[in-house]
Amino acid sequence: MAGEQILVVEDNALNMKLVRDVLLAKGYATLQATSGTEAVALAVEHAPDLVLMDVRLPDMDGVEALARLRDDARTAKTPVLAVTAQAMSGDRGRFLAAGFDDYVAKPVDVAELLDTIGRHCGRVAPP
């Protein structure tokens, strides 16, 4: 496996550990951020292959962090996936309209998460 680098943005320590452990076991390298501000700084500095962005964060929400990433030429094209407990009807469309490349609902289904990441990192053919 290529060892793509994924920035995991999550303020809940247990959720962070779960996602990080799954990604490491599948051969991905990870960076971790617990706030939107930290996520933007790490993405600009390290140019990850993909960002998993929690939407509810303590300093700025994931939508604002996404907007800052899209406004920076260094991160404008980086795939950013919304990872959120906001899973009501219409939420997926709302997050995609906000500019996220994809959406994964919490609680995270590991197979779905890996499939979604794989589509954006080129590990599996898109449907």
N, C-alpha and C positions, 0 to 999 in steps of 0.2 A: 504494500500500500504506500501511497505517496506521502503520507504524514501531513496532510493539509492542516493548517493552523486555524483553530476556531476560537473566537473570543466569546466567552460565556458571560453574559451580563445578568446577574441574579443577586438580589439582596438577602435571600433566605439561604442560610448556610446548608441546610439539609438538601434543598433543591440543587444548590450549586454542587455539592458533593456527588449526588446521584448523577447529574448530567456529566460532570467532569469524569467520573469513574467509567461511565459507559463510553464516552468518547475516547478516553485513553485505552480502554480495552479493545477498541476497534481501530487503533492505530492513528488516531488524530492527535495532534499536539494542541494544547489548550493554553489560553490566557484567561484570567478571571478578573472581572470588575464587579463591584457591588453598588455602583452608582452610575448615572448617566454621564456625569462629568468625567469620571474615571474611564468609562467606556470610550468616549470620544477621544480622550488623550491617548489611550492604548491603541486604538484603531489607527490613528494618525501616525503614531510612532512605529508600530509593528506591521501594518498592512496585512491583517489576517485574511484568510481566504473566504471566511464567512463569519457573521456575527449572529449569535442567538441572543435576542434582546427581550428581557422581561419588560413588560409595559409599565408596571407600577414600581417606581423606584423612588428612593427618599429625596433626592435633590432635584432632579428633572425627570419627567416621565420618559418612557421609551420612544414615544412619538416625537418629542422635542429632540432627544438624542439622535434619532434617525434623521430628522431635518438637518441637524448640524453635520452629520456624516454626509448627507447628500449635497450639502452646500460646499463641501471641501473637495477639491479636485482629486486629492489623494485617496479619498474613500467613497467618492460619489457612485462608483460602480460596484462596490463591495456588496455581495448579497447579504441582506439583513432579514432574519426571520423573527417574527413576533412570537414570543412564548408567553402565554397569558392564561389566567384563570377566567378571563372574560370570554365565555363560550356560549353566549346567548345567540339566538337567531339574528343574523345580520352583523355580528361582531367580525367575522372573518372578512366580509366584504368591506367593512369600515377600515380595518387595518390594511388591507390590500390597497384601498383607495388612498390611504395615508402615505403609501410608498413602500411598505414592507414587501419583500419578494415572496414571502409565504407566511404561513400561520400554523402554529402547533398549540393545541389547547392543553391546559393543566387540568387534572393531573396528567403528566406526560406519559403517553404510551411509548415505550422504548422503541418498539419496531417502527411505529409511525415516525418518531423523531429521526431515527437513523435513515429511513427511507427518504424523508424530506431533505435531510442534510445531503444524502448521497446524490439526489437529483441536482442539487445546486453545486456540488463539488465534483460532479462528473463520474461518480462511482457506479451509478446505475442509469439506464436509459430512461428519459422522462416518459410518462405514460402517453 
